Amino acid sequence: MNNQDLLEISEKFGSPVYVYDAEKIISQYNRLTSAFSGVKNLRIHYAVKALSNISVLGLFQQLGAGLDTVSIQEVKLGLEAGVDPANIIYTPNGVSLEEIEAVAALGVQINIDNLSILEQFGTRNPDVPVCIRINPHVMAGGNTNISVGHIDSKFGVSIHQIPHLLRIVENTGMHINGIHMHTGSDILDIEVFLYASEILFETARNFKDLEFMDFGSGFKVPYKEGDIETNIEELGGKLTAKFKSFCKEYGRDLTLAFEPGKYLVSEAGKFVARVNVIKQTTSTVFAGVDSGFNHLIRPMFYGSRHEIHNLSNPEGKERFYSVVGYICETDTFASNRRIPEIKEGDLLAFSNAGAYCYSMASNFNSRYRPPEVLWYNGEAHLIRKRETFEDILRGQVKLDLSALKETV
Ligand SMILES: Cc1ncc(COP(=O)(O)O)c(C=O)c1O
């Protein structure tokens, strides 16, 4: 998918628009599975929260991946896409017992991350196998909002509570078939990940009937040229060796599972927006686009960097711009960024727009969410329509307030 393709897609479907390159998703998936080809039983559960369009879920199903889900709605999307419930894991946090039981009834693997719900679930459903999410208290992840394995994190059962956990398992008679961790996103240091995996192995020794170990995700992808990324091949080699020797000691070949979101879809996505206005102030040149944090919130939420290319003038002389949105809040995509000269009407492409962009989009300022397009086999396929005013009104109830005037 090149610049010209993106320009044509934006002309055809309008702006702003999200475009995902299926080839890139497939190559990331193949790269990950190749890195772990030494593992006998490998399972990749794509993290639906990153990008939840059912055509993308269907693509993963075709590739042989399962899904990692965090809500019953994500589970239902997966089923709608044709994924076998046995290939879906559900890792909720702070979710009600009722929802967890409803998901279990669909035949999905349950992953519980706190002792209170574990005890209630195990007492009421001793025959349903359960995975436990532990918190290894390892500080990994690129930003406090995405670093979830540390001591103050709300996620997972603390490794200091393993004796309590074992008492619950014994008293309820429940069956623990998996053990899980997810330390956070954007892991820079493989050694930190491997250290956390040692803690997972240590925890696993307490359970005699495990079928799988899930090492979560958090692989870092590059955001700009020369950017650091998780060396997946090195991680594959090192973790495979550790996993194999653990399985030998354990006496059984377990399944090794991962649940990446960003690694699989981030780089495949481009978000294209049109420049509405160039505003020159005394200190800055603003390029104001027909979008905002209602469509791409990551720069404001995580301080993440998205490369911005001027599709309409790729070879132009570079100038400094602050690229901002049209939202009535400060919504700065990039400050003083060097970009080929921008004119009003130009189309800008934001990179790394596959993960946590559409899935975090909203209708703030009553704006429509943009369409999604999958670039597949050299052709653009619309996989979600642009919203319309009917979508903004949907579910709203217009009260008859005409009597109010008489009472005030
Ligand atoms: C439990 C769990 N698994 C997997 C993921 C996916 O992480 P990433 O997109 O960094 O691969 C997340 C991200 O929030 C998560 O919370």
The ligand as an SDF file (V2000), in Angstrom:
LIG
                    3D

 16 16  0  0  0  0  0  0  0  0999 V2000
   -4.3540   -8.2890   29.3540 C   0  0  0  0  0  0  0  0  0  0  0  0
   -3.8170   -7.6760   28.1150 C   0  0  0  0  0  0  0  0  0  0  0  0
   -3.3600   -8.4820   27.1450 N   0  0  0  0  0  0  0  0  0  0  0  0
   -2.8840   -7.9810   25.9760 C   0  0  0  0  0  0  0  0  0  0  0  0
   -2.8650   -6.6190   25.7340 C   0  0  0  0  0  0  0  0  0  0  0  0
   -2.3340   -6.1320   24.4100 C   0  0  0  0  0  0  0  0  0  0  0  0
   -1.1990   -5.3660   24.5820 O   0  0  0  0  0  0  0  0  0  0  0  0
   -0.4110   -4.8010   23.3320 P   0  0  0  0  0  0  0  0  0  0  0  0
   -1.3670   -4.1050   22.4620 O   0  0  0  0  0  0  0  0  0  0  0  0
    0.6250   -3.8970   23.8980 O   0  0  0  0  0  0  0  0  0  0  0  0
    0.1890   -5.9550   22.6250 O   0  0  0  0  0  0  0  0  0  0  0  0
   -3.3120   -5.7420   26.7210 C   0  0  0  0  0  0  0  0  0  0  0  0
   -3.2780   -4.2890   26.4880 C   0  0  0  0  0  0  0  0  0  0  0  0
   -3.8280   -3.4750   27.1620 O   0  0  0  0  0  0  0  0  0  0  0  0
   -3.8180   -6.2770   27.9420 C   0  0  0  0  0  0  0  0  0  0  0  0
   -4.2810   -5.4870   28.9070 O   0  0  0  0  0  0  0  0  0  0  0  0
  1  2  1  0
  2  3  1  0
  2 15  2  0
  3  4  2  0
  4  5  1  0
  5  6  1  0
  5 12  2  0
  6  7  1  0
  7  8  1  0
  8  9  2  0
  8 10  1  0
  8 11  1  0
 12 13  1  0
 12 15  1  0
 13 14  2  0
 15 16  1  0
M  END
$$$$
